């Protein structure tokens, strides 16, 4: 072999060795960098584990790992894994098989304002609302989004005048959902901006976000500023379902947002929907989704339609063991009973007073058992309740993220039983 070619090969070999050495040093010194996968991690990620078949190794994830009595209990996020127990018992009622050749094109119904929405999803949304009686659907356009957060942003876009001199102010009554400020200002849009607590707002042009039952405290709310003229309201009704609150009236607002996450527990499906009265607003919201993600997954829509059908079928007459809202009401009532007892046993925590009302869906008086607990630490030497609980391996979301005092925290009530039971025991032991 000519000396020049030998030199080239030698140079390449040295360069490869040097790069490998540099990478090794970087992995050792930055083991948690998001772009770095160590050799041990590569083994675990790529290789099937002993005793598992290829099918088992490629099965969908189950989310959070199991917990023990010494685990950190994460109650920060509203991950609705509580509902897994119900859906495990329903058999094939909510199962769906999609052949490889289906759902391949962008379009679903070109005659619809929301041209990428599957007709069956539209039908099942309307059917479920008529079954529950929590929202008026006649005369409304149904829009689908990748979760209700995308539809919230679409509503802000649709309601903000494009020719306004200043961005439209977005407000909500404190304590407000912690994501409202973040979502509103994330893109630093020239169309709208977060303006804080509706109680302190002064101005004419605004969009008021009304969450009812409210996240985080479960309060039933109406628009504080009203709507009309330059003021508009968007009603976030993610929790207006019988498992959380009595259905006392059929909501009938200009824009109403809902989500699979809190209605059925299918957060991972990433499907939300909006009921919109005004056709032009519906068209502009659809345009936002189109520009943002082109359309919404048909596979997710079809799965969501199948799940909603199963929920409505459970209340379609005749005896049925698979009634989602009955399951949810029992579960939430039991969890709230346990939490109130634990807070009383500790002597240092307090909760909002229990409220109830006549539920038109259940045809009986029902308590308001919200998906989150608005917990206050009353111990004088504790000003940061989230920090105090973190020291006892309980993760919550601080009140200051909701425009409230840090003595408050939001606690998710929607996790699995094992984690919730450990949380209750741990909370009751704190003095």
TIVO-731283 format. One record per residue (C-alpha): residue number from 0; x, z, y negated. Coordinates in steps of 0.25 Angstrom, whole numbers, plus 2048, in hexadecimal, padded with zeros to 3 digits. Layout:
BEGIN
NUM:X:Z:Y .
...
! end
This chain:
BEGIN
0:800:800:800 .
1:806:7FC:7F2 .
2:80B:808:7EA .
3:801:805:7DF .
4:7F5:807:7E8 .
5:7FB:813:7EE .
6:7FC:819:7E0 .
7:7EE:815:7DD .
8:7E8:81C:7E9 .
9:7F1:828:7E7 .
10:7EC:829:7D8 .
11:7DD:828:7DD .
12:7DF:833:7E7 .
13:7E5:83C:7DD .
14:7DA:83A:7D3 .
15:7D0:83D:7DE .
16:7D7:84A:7E2 .
17:7D8:84E:7D4 .
18:7C9:84C:7D1 .
19:7C6:853:7DE .
20:7CE:85F:7D9 .
21:7C8:85F:7CB .
22:7BA:85F:7D1 .
23:7BE:86A:7DB .
24:7C3:873:7CF .
25:7B6:86F:7C7 .
26:7AD:874:7D2 .
27:7B4:881:7D4 .
28:7B4:884:7C5 .
29:7A6:87F:7C2 .
30:79E:882:7CF .
31:791:882:7C8 .
32:792:875:7C0 .
33:785:86D:7C2 .
34:78D:861:7C5 .
35:796:867:7CF .
36:793:868:7DE .
37:79E:870:7E6 .
38:7A2:86D:7F4 .
39:79A:878:7F9 .
40:78E:873:7F2 .
41:790:865:7F6 .
42:790:86A:805 .
43:783:872:802 .
44:77C:866:7FB .
45:780:85B:804 .
46:781:860:812 .
47:775:865:81A .
48:776:874:81D .
49:777:879:82B .
50:76A:879:832 .
51:763:870:829 .
52:75F:862:82C .
53:760:856:822 .
54:751:857:81F .
55:752:866:81C .
56:75E:864:814 .
57:757:85A:80B .
58:74A:861:80A .
59:745:864:7FB .
60:74A:871:7F5 .
61:742:87D:7F4 .
62:747:882:7E7 .
63:74B:890:7E4 .
64:752:897:7F0 .
65:74C:8A3:7F7 .
66:74E:8B1:7F1 .
67:753:8BF:7F6 .
68:751:8CC:7F0 .
69:75E:8CB:7E9 .
70:75B:8BD:7E3 .
71:75A:8B9:7D4 .
72:74B:8B6:7D3 .
73:749:8AA:7C9 .
74:73B:8AB:7C2 .
75:73F:8A3:7B6 .
76:739:896:7BB .
77:72B:893:7BF .
78:72E:88D:7CC .
79:721:88D:7D3 .
80:726:88F:7E1 .
81:71B:899:7E4 .
82:712:88E:7E7 .
83:71B:889:7F3 .
84:713:893:7FC .
85:706:88C:7F9 .
86:70B:87E:7FB .
87:712:881:808 .
88:704:885:80E .
89:6FD:878:80A .
90:702:86F:814 .
91:702:860:811 .
92:6F7:862:806 .
93:702:85F:7FB .
94:70C:857:803 .
95:70F:848:7FF .
96:716:83D:806 .
97:71B:832:7FD .
98:71F:825:804 .
99:72D:81F:7FF .
100:726:813:7F8 .
101:71C:81A:7F0 .
102:71D:820:7E1 .
103:728:816:7DE .
104:723:810:7D1 .
105:722:816:7C3 .
106:713:814:7C1 .
107:707:81B:7C6 .
108:6FB:817:7BE .
109:6FE:80E:7B3 .
110:6EF:810:7AD .
111:6F2:81E:7AB .
112:6F8:824:79E .
113:702:82B:7A7 .
114:706:81F:7AF .
115:70F:826:7B9 .
116:705:830:7BD .
117:700:82F:7CC .
118:6F1:82E:7CC .
119:6F0:838:7D7 .
120:6F7:842:7CF .
121:6EE:840:7C3 .
122:6E2:842:7CC .
123:6E7:84E:7D2 .
124:6EB:855:7C5 .
125:6DC:852:7C0 .
126:6D6:857:7CD .
127:6DE:864:7CD .
128:6DB:867:7BE .
129:6CC:865:7C1 .
130:6CD:86E:7CE .
131:6D4:879:7C6 .
132:6CC:877:7B9 .
133:6D9:87B:7B0 .
134:6D9:86E:7A8 .
135:6D0:863:7A4 .
136:6D5:855:7A9 .
137:6C9:84C:7A5 .
138:6CE:843:79A .
139:6DC:847:79B .
140:6E8:83E:79F .
141:6F1:844:7AA .
142:700:842:7A8 .
143:70A:846:7B2 .
144:718:84B:7AF .
145:725:850:7B6 .
146:720:85E:7B4 .
147:718:863:7A8 .
148:725:865:7A0 .
149:726:856:79F .
150:718:855:79B .
151:71A:860:790 .
152:725:857:78A .
153:71C:84B:78B .
154:711:853:783 .
155:71B:857:778 .
156:71F:848:777 .
157:711:843:777 .
158:70C:84D:76C .
159:718:84C:763 .
160:716:841:758 .
161:721:837:759 .
162:721:835:749 .
163:722:844:746 .
164:72C:848:73B .
165:72F:855:743 .
166:72E:858:752 .
167:721:85E:756 .
168:722:86D:758 .
169:71F:872:767 .
170:71A:880:768 .
171:714:88A:772 .
172:710:899:771 .
173:71A:8A3:775 .
174:71D:8A7:780 .
175:71E:898:783 .
176:723:890:78F .
177:732:891:78F .
178:734:882:791 .
179:72C:87E:785 .
180:737:87F:77B .
181:741:879:785 .
182:739:86D:789 .
183:734:86A:77A .
184:742:86A:774 .
185:74A:865:780 .
186:74C:857:77B .
187:74C:85B:76D .
188:741:851:76A .
189:73E:84C:75C .
190:72F:84C:760 .
191:72D:85B:763 .
192:734:869:762 .
193:732:877:767 .
194:72C:880:75C .
195:72A:88D:763 .
196:71F:897:764 .
197:711:891:75F .
198:70E:89E:759 .
199:718:89C:74E .
200:717:88D:74C .
201:713:888:73F .
202:710:879:73D .
203:706:86E:740 .
204:70D:864:74A .
205:70F:86B:758 .
206:70D:86B:767 .
207:709:878:76D .
208:70C:87A:77B .
209:702:883:782 .
210:705:889:78F .
211:6F9:890:796 .
212:6FA:898:79E .
213:707:89A:796 .
214:715:89A:79C .
215:71B:8A5:79C .
216:710:8AF:799 .
217:703:8A9:7A0 .
218:6FB:8AA:793 .
219:6EF:8A1:792 .
220:6F1:899:785 .
221:6EA:88F:77C .
222:6F1:887:771 .
223:6F5:890:765 .
224:6F6:886:75B .
225:6EC:87D:760 .
226:6EC:86E:760 .
227:6E8:863:756 .
228:6EE:85B:74B .
229:6FD:85B:74D .
230:6FC:867:757 .
231:6FB:864:766 .
232:6FB:86D:772 .
233:700:86B:780 .
234:6FA:874:78B .
235:704:878:796 .
236:6FA:87C:7A1 .
237:705:87D:7AC .
238:6FF:88B:7B1 .
239:6F1:889:7AF .
240:6ED:889:7BD .
241:6E5:893:7C6 .
242:6F1:89A:7CC .
243:6F6:89F:7BF .
244:6EA:8A1:7B6 .
245:6DB:8A1:7B6 .
246:6D6:893:7B3 .
247:6CC:897:7A7 .
248:6CA:889:7A1 .
249:6CD:87A:7A3 .
250:6D8:877:799 .
251:6D5:86B:791 .
252:6E1:868:787 .
253:6E7:85C:782 .
254:6F4:85D:78A .
255:6F5:866:796 .
256:701:867:79F .
257:701:86B:7AE .
258:70C:86B:7B9 .
259:70D:86B:7C8 .
260:718:876:7C7 .
261:70E:881:7C3 .
262:701:87C:7C8 .
263:705:879:7D7 .
264:713:87E:7D7 .
265:71A:871:7D9 .
266:724:872:7CE .
267:72E:869:7D5 .
268:724:85D:7D5 .
269:726:85C:7C6 .
270:718:858:7C2 .
271:710:85C:7B6 .
272:704:856:7B0 .
273:6FD:856:7A2 .
274:6EE:854:79F .
275:6EE:84D:791 .
276:6E1:849:78A .
277:6E7:83F:77F .
278:6EB:831:785 .
279:6F6:82F:77B .
280:6FC:83C:77D .
281:6FC:83A:78C .
282:702:82C:78A .
283:70D:832:782 .
284:710:83D:78C .
285:711:833:797 .
286:71A:82B:78E .
287:723:837:78D .
288:724:839:79D .
289:726:82A:79E .
290:732:82B:794 .
291:737:838:79B .
292:736:835:7AA .
293:730:827:7AA .
294:725:82D:7B3 .
295:722:839:7BC .
296:726:839:7CB .
297:71A:833:7D3 .
298:71F:83B:7E0 .
299:71D:848:7D8 .
300:710:843:7D3 .
301:70B:840:7E1 .
302:70F:84D:7E6 .
303:709:854:7DA .
304:6FC:84D:7DD .
305:6FC:851:7EB .
306:6FF:860:7E8 .
307:6F4:860:7DD .
308:6EA:85A:7E7 .
309:6ED:865:7F1 .
310:6EA:86F:7E7 .
311:6DD:869:7E3 .
312:6D9:867:7F1 .
313:6DB:876:7F4 .
314:6CF:878:7EA .
315:6C7:86C:7EE .
316:6BC:874:7F6 .
317:6BD:87A:804 .
318:6C6:884:809 .
319:6D5:882:806 .
320:6E1:88B:809 .
321:6E9:883:7FF .
322:6E5:887:7F1 .
323:6F0:887:7E8 .
324:6EA:88F:7DC .
325:6E5:89A:7E6 .
326:6F3:89B:7EB .
327:6F9:89C:7DD .
328:6EF:8A6:7D8 .
329:6F1:8B0:7E3 .
330:700:8AE:7E2 .
331:701:8B0:7D3 .
332:6F7:8BC:7D3 .
333:700:8C3:7DE .
334:70D:8C0:7D6 .
335:707:8C5:7C9 .
336:702:8D2:7D0 .
337:710:8D4:7D6 .
338:717:8D2:7C8 .
339:70D:8DB:7C0 .
340:710:8E6:7CB .
341:71F:8E4:7CA .
342:71F:8E4:7BB .
343:717:8F1:7BB .
344:721:8F7:7C5 .
345:72D:8F4:7BD .
346:727:8FA:7B0 .
347:72F:8F1:7A7 .
348:728:8E4:7A8 .
349:71B:8DF:7A2 .
350:712:8D3:7A4 .
351:706:8CD:79C .
352:6F9:8D3:79F .
353:6F1:8CC:7AB .
354:6E6:8C3:7A6 .
355:6DB:8BC:7AE .
356:6D0:8B2:7AC .
357:6C4:8AB:7B3 .
358:6CA:89F:7BB .
359:6C1:894:7BC .
360:6C9:88E:7C7 .
361:6C9:89A:7D0 .
362:6BB:89F:7CB .
363:6C0:8AD:7C9 .
364:6C8:8B6:7C0 .
365:6D7:8B3:7C1 .
366:6E3:8B9:7BB .
367:6EE:8B2:7B3 .
368:6FA:8B2:7BD .
369:704:8A9:7B5 .
370:70F:8A2:7BC .
371:719:8AA:7B3 .
372:71A:8B9:7B0 .
373:71D:8BC:7A1 .
374:725:8C9:7A4 .
375:729:8D3:799 .
376:734:8DD:79B .
377:730:8EA:794 .
378:73D:8F2:796 .
379:742:8F6:788 .
380:751:8F3:78C .
381:74D:8E5:791 .
382:74C:8DA:786 .
383:74F:8CE:78F .
384:746:8CF:79B .
385:74B:8C2:7A2 .
386:75A:8C8:7A1 .
387:755:8D5:7A7 .
388:74E:8CE:7B3 .
389:75A:8C5:7B5 .
390:762:8D1:7B7 .
391:759:8D5:7C3 .
392:75A:8C6:7C8 .
393:74D:8C2:7C3 .
394:74D:8B5:7BA .
395:742:8B3:7B0 .
396:740:8AB:7A3 .
397:742:8B3:796 .
398:737:8B4:78C .
399:740:8AF:781 .
400:73F:8A1:788 .
401:730:8A1:785 .
402:730:8A6:777 .
403:72E:8B4:77B .
404:736:8C1:77B .
405:741:8C2:786 .
406:73A:8CF:78B .
407:731:8C5:792 .
408:734:8BC:79E .
409:72D:8B1:7A5 .
410:72C:8B4:7B5 .
411:728:8A8:7BE .
412:71D:8AD:7C8 .
413:71E:8A0:7D0 .
414:72A:8A1:7D9 .
415:72A:8A4:7E8 .
416:725:8B1:7EE .
417:733:8B6:7F2 .
418:739:8B5:7E5 .
419:72D:8BB:7DE .
420:72C:8C7:7E7 .
421:73B:8CA:7E4 .
422:738:8C9:7D5 .
423:72C:8D3:7D6 .
424:734:8DD:7DD .
425:740:8DC:7D4 .
426:737:8DD:7C7 .
427:730:8E9:7CC .
428:73D:8F0:7CE .
429:742:8EE:7C0 .
430:740:8FA:7B7 .
! end
